[in-house]
Amino acid sequence: MKIVVMGILIIGLSLLGAREYVIDKSQSKVGFEGSKFLAVSVEGKFLEYDGKINIQDGVIHTLEGKVVVDSVESGNTTRDKHIRGKSLIESQKFPYITFAMKEYKQLTEHDGEVIGMLEIHDIAKEVRLTSTLEHTQNGYTLCLNGKIDVKKDFGMESYTIMNNSIKIDVVLALK
C-alpha cells in the first residue's frame, strides 16, 4: 500500500513541474498532404484549432488537440467543400477532429514518438506520430508527422482519383 501511495505522490509531484504551453497560431500549422492520381500533391491546413500541451524538461507529458473541420483550407474552394462534405469528413455531422496522447516515447534528446487516439468521422484509432521538440527562445517548437488511411482507418468514402493515404504535418510554436 505504501508503494502505491508513494508512486501516486511521485507522479503527482512530477506533473506539478510540467508547464502548460500556449500555441502561437501565427507561427503554427495543422496541415495535411494527400494526392490525386497518385502523382499530384495536394496540401491543406486547418485554420481553427486548439490544444493543450504540457512539457517538462523537454518531455511531453500532455498533448491534446481539437480541429474545426469547417476551417479546412486547401487553396481550392471546390475541394474544400468535398473535404467537408459527405464523401469525406461530413463536417455537418462530425464538426471536429480530435487527438489525445496516450504515451510519449523519447528516442533522442529532441526526437520521439507520440502515440495517441485520433478521432475523425466519429471513429477513434490509435496513431503513432514522429515528433521533434526543439527548445526556442520563447518556448518550444513541436513538429508531428505521420500517415493515416482515410478509407481503411476512418471509414470515409473518398474518391477513385484520390489516394487514401494522407500525411499529417503539424508544426506548433509553443510559448
N, C-alpha and C positions, 0 to 999 in steps of 0.2 A: 504494500500500500504506500509506504514511504517513497519507493522508487517512482511510482506513478505520479504522486503529488510533486516530487522534485522535477520530473520530466515536464509536467504541465507548467510549473513555475519557470523552468529554463526556456521553454518555447515562448511563453508569455513575455518574459523579460527580453528575449531576443527580438520579438516583434515590436516591442516598445521602441527599440533603436531604429527600426525601419522607418524611413521618411516617405510620405506620400508626395509624389511629384505631379505637377500640373502640365498638361500638354500645351505647348506653344503651337497653336494651329497655323500661325503664319509661317512656320518653319517645318511643318509636318505634312505627311501624305499617307492616306489609306488608299492604296492603289491595287490594281489587278491588271493582268495581261492575259489575253486569250488570242485565238487566231481563227481565221475563217479560210476555208480551202486548204488548211494545214500549212499555209505559207504566209498569208498576210497577217501581220501582227496588229492586234487591236488593244490599245491601252485605255484605261479608265481610272477614275478615282471617285471616292465618295466625299462630298463637301461637308456633310454634317455627321459628326461622330463625337464620342466622349469616352473617357476611360478612367480607370483607377489603377495607378501603378505605385507600388511601394518597393523601394530599393534600400538595401543596407550594405555598405562596404562592397559595392559592385555586384551584389547578388540580388536578383529579382525575387521578391517574396510574394507579391500580389500583382496580377495583371488581368484586368477585366476590360472589356470594350463593348461598345454598342454603336452600330452604324445605322443611319436612316437610309433605307433603300431608295426612297424617292429623291435623294440628293445625288444620285449617280450622274456622272459627267464623263462622257467618252469622246466628246468632240463631234457627235452626230446625234441630233435630237431624235431621229427615227430609231436609231439603235438604242438610245436611252429608253424610249418607250417600250421597245421589245424586252429590254432587261427588266423593266418594272412590270411588264405585262404577264399574261397567263402562261406564256411559253417558258418563262424562266422563273423569276422570283415571286411574282404575284404580290406586288407591294400593297395592294388594297387589302389582301388577306394576311400577309406577313410583312409588316412595315419595317421590321428591324432584323439585322444580322447581329448576333452576339457571340462573344468569346469569353471563356473563363479558364484561366490557367489552373491546372491541377498539380503540375510539377515543373520545376526548373532544374536542369542538369547543367552545371557549369563545366565546360570542357577545357577551356584555357582561360587566361586572365580576362579576355574580352568576349570570347565566343561561348555559346551554349545552345541548349535545346529547350524549347518551351513546348510542353505537352499540355493540351487543354481541350476543352469541348467547344467546337464551333457549331452554332445553330443557324441554319439557313433553311428557309422554306418549311419551317416547323419540324425539321429533322436535325437532331444533335449527333455529331460524330466526333470521335477523338482525332485530333490532328497533331502533327509534330512540325514545329516551325524552327528553322535555324535562327539563331539570334546573335547579334553583335551589340554589345553595350560599351559605349565609349564615354569616358568622363570628359566633360567640357567645362568651359569657364563658368557657364550658367547652370550646369546640372549634368545631364546625360543626353546622349543620342542613342536611341534603341532602334535597330533595324530587325525586322522579322520577315522571313521569306519561307514559302512553302508552295505546295501544289495540292489542288483538290480536283475531283472529277464531279462536275455539277450534276451529271446524269446518274452515274452509279452511286455516288455518296449522298446526294441530296434530292434525288427523285425529280429533277427538273426535266422537262421535255426537250429543250434546246432545239436546234435546227440541224438539218442534214449538212449544211455548209459550214457549221461551226464545230471546231474541235472542242470536246467536252472538258479537256484539261485546262484549268485556269491557274495561273501563277498568282500567288499572293505577294504583294510588295508593300510593306508598311515601314515608314520612317517616322519616328516620333522624337521631336525635340522636347525634352523634359526639363522643367525648371522648378 
